[in-house]
Amino acid sequence: MNKKLTIQDILTMKKNGEKVSMLTAYDASFAGIIDATGIEMVLVGDSLGMVLLGYNSTVPVTMEEMLHHCRAASKGVKRALLVGDMPFMSYQVSESEAITNAGRFLKEAGCDAVKLEGGTEVCDTVKAMVRAGISVMGHIGLTPQTASQLGGYKVQGKDADSARKLLQSARDLEAAGAFSIVLECIPAELAEVITKAVSIPTIGIGAGKHCDGQVLVTHDMVGMFEKFTPSFVKQYVNLAPQIKEAVATYFEEVKNGSFPSEEHSFNMQLDVKNLLDE
Ligand code: KIV
């Protein structure tokens, strides 16, 4: 249970028909809680731009922001494979810049692998990164960094032509050396076909039950991101109202003096009353 998982372990899970689970984490505390459950992969997603940093999309997220949070998450992860998400424009400009940036996730931030968005069009870059010794997870379907080119945050691959392109992208990513592929917001039937067509694990988010694994943004599934919840998210607990209630009670108790009580104070019977007279 405590042995650090490897890329090979994740590939073997598909061969054995064992489902792969992945969740996002952006700091040591969450990463530690998630890791302790046995979840196989922790993703430091660029979704942190929206759920932590308050941006309206993932586009503004920088390399430095990603590395900062990857470094923190890596402190909490002992067993899971830690995947760092490459932010927009960190891998598109040139192959050499992509390798340099991907390498920083491994060398400076403790990640085991990186993820990048895109299909056939990023495969030369993926090949170059894998050749350089970097493990790469692909991400096709709804790719949030380029959502504006896709007509917004919409289900992708709904017609035969775009479904065919997504299938080809998955095959190309496998051929380029990717070790797994996130399938985001595509019809369940198409995800099933893609999953059967490749020998690397597909990790679905809004892509139905036939994928080899599943991923969710942790803040969505625990109810800590209130701006919106995509329809494919199952909320396992709704923490925001509980946190608000706790904070409101604290606020009231500070105001009325009932916090801190004796129990939460250090009372040591010190004779300090006449300190003021000295
Ligand atoms: O940024 C992210 O959290 C992701 C997952 C939703 C797959 O890319």
Boltz pocket constraint, residues with backbone or C-beta under 6 A from the ligand:
constraints:
  - pocket:
      binder: B
      contacts: [[A, 24], [A, 43], [A, 44], [A, 45], [A, 46], [A, 47], [A, 48], [A, 85], [A, 182], [A, 205], [A, 215], [A, 216], [A, 217]]
      max_distance: 6.0
